[in-house]
Every structure is written in structure tokens, then in C-alpha cells.
């Protein structure tokens, strides 16, 4: 399941791509949409075939200067323009910033060379974050070093997971506004431009965990297999927290179900003592509920005024998309 499909689950036909339609680095592009050019918000205009604002690097020269070309501003400019040289500049200027390391580790088409040093820097700059350990475990699996991967998984279990999504959205929103977007269009485009590749990598990691658990079981190490699957299940729980994006929740559910799917459905699993099948059924119900919630909010969000869109996206930033979707349905659904 790639991140384009995952985004479609979030907002259906409104999200036919993973982010902004970007102009080539350095190329001139049309000025971004500004307030007053349409009576409908950006979600609705996209449903009718419009594109998200196209931003070129020159439109952000003043913004970058005002922000002293900080790591935050360089990453935001790179995301909204697609200019990889801005990410490279951030790497040179602020290699110890965990957001820079994460952006470099998860950029589409990034080379495998240099990933080890990026992961080391990510660990050092964010010692209380489990995400660099999870990414390190994936690299060890890819390198055929399962014992080292298991050690990284053990280290990851000690800390919470932070993917800096709120920071990325806030800084992208500032960049879009600096380029001339209205507050509502900037907030919307920033949410759509939120990078998700790390979720694809964590799904790959989950499959590697299951594959190793199967090998453990085949070799007679049932206890080790159970421990691995519990670690993988807890990764899914961390993602499916309800505090991030709906996409992140859905990936978490998929990972939890992947772990349970390799077990005897009648056996108990985890601290709850519930059977594997009961937990699979509950997760399937939760998944279906979230997908229905995404479909229901689609029409409502598309009908909101610009001011209401800003309020909705502030709810997303404050409470997570799951709670924000429920909020917008309660507040704006036809009575």
C-alpha cells in the first residue's frame, strides 16, 4: 500500500495525489490562488479539477531571508516547491536537526548511500524518539542483519514515536502564505503537502518483523516469535493513536492486523487476553469506521467557507484528524 493510496483513503477523490502539483525547480509558475478568486474553498475547487497552488523557489526568497534560511524554513520551501537543493542546504546548515534528518531519510527516490550517517544523526538529535530506531531496524533488515534489527526494535520500544507532522504542516502553511496564498488556501495546501513516506517504510518494517517471527517459530523459538509480534503490534498501536492523521491511524491498524494475521486466531494475544480473532474483528470494524468517517467529511469540508476551513484545520492540528472529522460532522452536517 503506497502513500498515494493512503491519501485517497483520507479524503477520497479530493486527494488524487500526495501533495502539491509542483513546478520544476527554478521554473516560473502561475501566481498562487488568493482569496476572492473563487467562492469555493480549495477542497471544493480540487474536486472540480483545480490544482493546489504552484509555487516556485523565487516566490519564497523574501520568506527565506526573513527566516534567516533556518532549517524549518528551508524544509518548508523544499516541500512546497519540490526543490531538492533547499533540502540539501538544510542538511549542510543544520545536520543535527531531527526534522532535517527525517526529511532526508524519507524523501522519494533518495539514495541508500549515506542513510547510516543520517540515522546516527537522527538518533543523536532525538534520543527520546523511537522513530530513528525503527528506521534503523528497517535498514538492518534490508542489510540482512536481523540480530541488529531486533536490538534497534528493543531500543524503539522504550520511547514514544514523533514524526513532526504538526511542525511540517505549520511551516508549510507559513511558506504558502508568504508566497501569496490566502490563509485558507495556505492551510489546506499545507495539509495536503504533508509528507507520508515514513509510513510506507514503517509498513515495510512491519512485514520484515512478521517474516522474522515466522523464521523464529519454524526454528522452535516460539517465545522469540511472540515477543517480535508484540513489538510490531505496539508499533501499530503507536501509529493508531487518534492524535495524528487518519492515514497514520489506518497504517497503524494495518500493521496491527498484519501481526495478528500470523497467529492462531483462537489463541489469546497481548495484555487484554482477548483472542486473536476478536482483536482482528475489532480492528476491521475500526478501519471501516475511519474510512466511512473520511468519506462523510469529504462533502462537508468541501462546502465550508474559507473561515470555516481554517477552523477545521486548526482542529486537525490541535486534536488530530479523527477528532476533527467528528467535530466538523457534528458542527456542519445538515440538521
C-alpha positions in Angstrom: 0.0 0.0 0.0 1.7 3.2 -1.1 1.2 6.7 0.2 -0.9 7.8 -2.8 -3.5 5.1 -2.0 -3.3 6.0 1.7 -4.1 9.7 1.0 -7.1 8.7 -1.1 -8.5 6.9 2.0 -8.2 10.2 3.8 -10.1 12.5 1.5 -11.2 10.3 -1.4 -11.4 12.0 -4.7 -10.2 15.3 -3.3 -6.7 13.8 -2.8 -5.7 12.2 -6.1 -2.0 13.0 -5.4 0.3 13.0 -2.3 0.9 16.7 -2.3 1.1 19.8 -4.5 1.4 19.8 -8.2 4.9 21.4 -8.3 6.7 23.4 -10.9 10.2 22.4 -11.8 12.9 24.0 -9.6 13.7 27.5 -10.8 10.9 27.5 -13.4 8.4 30.3 -13.5 4.9 29.3 -12.5 1.5 31.0 -12.1 0.8 33.0 -9.0 -0.9 31.0 -6.3 -4.6 31.3 -5.8 -5.6 34.1 -3.5 -8.7 35.0 -1.5 -11.5 36.3 -3.6 -10.8 34.5 -6.8 -13.4 31.8 -6.1 -16.5 31.4 -4.0 -15.5 27.9 -3.0 -12.6 26.6 -0.9 -9.6 24.8 -2.2 -11.0 21.4 -1.3 -14.1 22.1 -3.5 -12.1 23.6 -6.3 -9.9 20.5 -6.4 -13.0 18.3 -6.6 -13.9 20.3 -9.7 -10.4 19.7 -11.2 -8.4 22.6 -9.9 -4.8 22.2 -8.7 -3.2 23.1 -5.5 -1.1 26.3 -5.7 2.1 26.1 -7.7 5.0 27.8 -6.0 8.5 28.4 -7.4 11.5 29.0 -5.3 11.8 32.7 -6.3 8.4 33.3 -4.7 10.0 32.4 -1.3 13.2 34.4 -1.5 11.9 37.0 0.9 10.4 34.4 3.3 13.7 32.5 3.5 15.6 35.7 4.1 13.2 36.8 6.8 13.6 33.4 8.5 17.4 33.6 8.1 17.2 30.4 6.0 16.5 28.3 9.1 16.2 24.6 8.8 12.4 24.9 9.3 12.0 27.4 6.5 14.3 25.5 4.1 12.4 22.3 4.7 9.1 24.1 4.2 10.3 25.7 1.0 11.6 22.4 -0.3 8.2 20.7 0.3 6.1 23.4 -1.3 8.3 23.9 -4.4 9.8 20.5 -4.8 13.3 22.0 -5.0 15.6 19.4 -3.6 18.5 21.8 -3.4 16.8 23.5 -0.5 16.7 20.2 1.4 20.4 19.8 0.6 21.1 23.3 2.0 19.2 22.4 5.2 21.3 19.2 5.5 24.5 21.3 5.3 23.4 24.0 7.6 21.5 22.0 10.3 22.6 18.4 10.1 21.7 17.9 13.8 18.0 18.9 13.3 15.9 15.7 13.6 13.3 17.1 11.1 16.1 17.6 8.6 17.3 14.0 9.1 13.8 12.6 8.8 13.1 14.6 5.6 16.3 13.3 4.1 15.7 9.7 5.1 12.2 9.6 3.7 12.5 11.7 0.5 11.1 9.8 -2.5 13.8 8.3 -4.6 16.5 9.1 -2.0 19.7 7.2 -2.5 20.6 4.4 0.0 24.1 5.8 0.4 24.5 7.9 3.4 21.5 6.6 5.2 23.5 5.2 8.0 25.1 8.5 8.9 21.6 10.2 8.7 20.2 7.7 11.1 23.1 8.1 13.5 22.5 11.9 13.4 18.7 11.4 13.9 19.3 9.2 16.9 21.7 11.7 18.5 19.4 14.7 17.9 16.2 12.9 19.1 17.2 10.4 21.8 13.7 10.3 23.2 12.1 9.5 19.8 11.6 5.9 18.7 11.3 6.7 15.0 15.0 6.8 14.2 15.4 3.3 15.9 12.5 2.0 13.8 14.2 3.3 10.6 17.5 1.9 11.8 15.8 -1.5 12.3 14.5 -1.4 8.7 18.0 -0.7 7.4 19.4 -3.6 9.3 16.7 -5.9 7.9 17.5 -4.6 4.4 21.2 -5.3 5.0 20.4 -8.9 6.2 21.3 -8.2 9.8 18.2 -9.4 11.8 20.0 -9.5 15.1 21.0 -5.9 14.9 17.4 -5.1 13.7 16.0 -6.7 16.8 18.3 -4.6 19.0 17.0 -1.5 17.4 13.4 -2.6 17.9 14.1 -3.2 21.6 15.5 0.4 21.8 12.5 1.8 20.0 10.1 0.2 22.5 11.5 2.4 25.2 10.4 5.8 23.7 7.3 7.4 22.1 7.1 8.0 18.4 7.3 11.5 17.0 7.1 12.2 13.2 7.0 16.0 13.4 3.8 16.2 11.3 2.5 19.2 13.2 5.7 21.1 12.6 5.8 20.2 8.9 2.2 21.4 8.4 2.7 24.7 10.3 5.9 25.6 8.5 4.4 24.7 5.0 1.4 26.9 5.8 3.7 29.8 6.6 5.5 29.3 3.3 2.3 29.1 1.2 1.1 32.4 2.9 4.4 34.0 2.2 4.1 33.1 -1.5 0.7 34.9 -1.6 -1.9 32.2 -0.8 -4.9 33.2 1.3 -4.9 31.8 4.8 -7.5 29.2 4.0 -5.7 28.0 0.8 -2.3 28.0 2.6 -3.7 25.9 5.5 -5.4 23.5 3.0 -2.4 23.1 0.7 -0.1 22.6 3.7 -2.2 19.7 5.0 -2.2 18.1 1.5 1.6 18.6 1.2 2.2 16.7 4.5 4.9 14.1 3.7 4.0 10.5 4.4 6.8 8.3 3.1 7.9 7.2 6.6 4.6 5.4 6.9 5.4 3.3 3.9 8.8 2.5 5.4 7.2 1.5 8.7 4.8 -0.8 6.9 7.8 -2.4 5.2 9.4 -2.8 8.6 6.3 -4.5 9.9 6.4 -7.1 7.2 10.1 -7.7 8.0 9.1 -8.3 11.6 6.4 -10.8 10.7 8.8 -12.6 8.3 11.5 -12.9 11.1 8.8 -14.1 13.6 7.9 -16.9 11.2 11.5 -18.0 11.0 11.8 -17.9 14.8 8.7 -20.1 15.1 10.0 -22.5 12.4 13.3 -22.9 14.4 11.4 -23.6 17.6 11.8 -20.2 19.2 8.1 -19.6 19.8 8.8 -17.2 22.7 11.0 -15.0 20.5 8.4 -15.0 17.8 5.7 -13.9 20.2 8.0 -11.1 21.5 8.7 -9.8 18.0 5.0 -9.8 17.1 4.2 -7.9 20.3 6.8 -5.3 19.4 5.3 -5.0 15.9 1.8 -4.8 17.4 2.9 -2.0 19.7 4.3 -0.1 16.7 0.8 -0.3 15.1 -0.7 1.0 18.3 1.6 3.9 18.4 0.6 4.9 14.9 -3.1 4.3 15.5 -3.3 6.8 18.4 -6.0 9.0 17.1 -3.8 12.1 17.5 -2.3 12.3 14.0 -3.7 11.9 10.5 -6.4 9.4 9.5 -3.8 7.9 7.2 -1.5 7.3 10.1 -4.3 5.7 12.1 -5.1 3.4 9.1 -1.5 2.4 8.7 -1.3 1.6 12.4 -4.4 -0.6 12.0 -3.0 -2.4 9.0 0.2 -3.1 11.0 -1.7 -4.4 14.0 -3.7 -6.7 11.7 -0.5 -7.9 10.0 0.9 -9.0 13.3 -2.3 -10.8 14.4 -2.7 -12.4 11.0 0.3 -14.7 11.6 -1.1 -16.1 14.8 -3.6 -18.8 15.7 -7.0 -17.0 15.6 -8.2 -18.8 18.7 -5.2 -18.0 20.9 -5.1 -15.1 23.3 -2.7 -12.3 22.5 -1.4 -9.3 24.5 -2.3 -7.9 27.9 -6.0 -7.9 27.1 -6.2 -11.6 27.0 -8.7 -11.4 24.1 -8.4 -13.9 21.3 -6.6 -13.0 18.1 -9.8 -13.3 16.1 -11.7 -10.9 18.4 -8.9 -8.4 18.0 -8.9 -8.8 14.3 -12.6 -8.2 14.1 -12.4 -5.1 16.3 -9.6 -3.6 14.2 -11.6 -4.3 11.0 -14.5 -2.5 12.5 -12.3 0.4 13.5 -10.8 0.6 10.0 -14.2 0.5 8.3 -15.4 3.3 10.7 -12.5 5.5 9.9 -12.9 5.0 6.1 -16.6 5.9 6.4 -15.7 8.9 8.5 -13.3 10.1 5.8 -16.0 9.8 3.1 -18.5 11.6 5.3 -16.3 14.5 6.0 -15.4 14.9 2.3 -18.6 16.6 1.3 -18.9 18.7 4.4 -15.4 20.1 4.2 -15.8 21.0 0.5 -18.9 23.1 1.4 -17.3 25.2 4.1 -16.4 28.8 3.8 -12.7 29.8 3.9 -13.0 30.8 7.6 -14.6 27.5 8.5 -11.9 25.6 6.6 -9.3 27.4 8.8 -11.2 26.5 11.9 -11.4 22.8 10.8 -7.7 22.6 10.0 -6.9 24.2 13.4 -9.0 21.4 14.9 -6.9 18.9 12.9 -3.7 20.5 14.3 -5.0 20.5 17.9 -6.9 17.2 18.2 -5.8 15.1 15.3 -7.8 14.3 12.1 -10.1 11.7 13.7 -11.5 14.1 16.3 -11.5 17.0 13.8 -13.6 14.9 11.3 -16.1 14.1 14.0 -16.1 17.8 15.1 -16.8 19.0 11.5 -19.6 16.5 11.0 -21.3 17.4 14.3 -21.0 21.1 13.7 -21.8 21.4 10.0 -23.8 18.3 8.9 -27.4 19.2 7.7 -29.8 19.0 10.6 
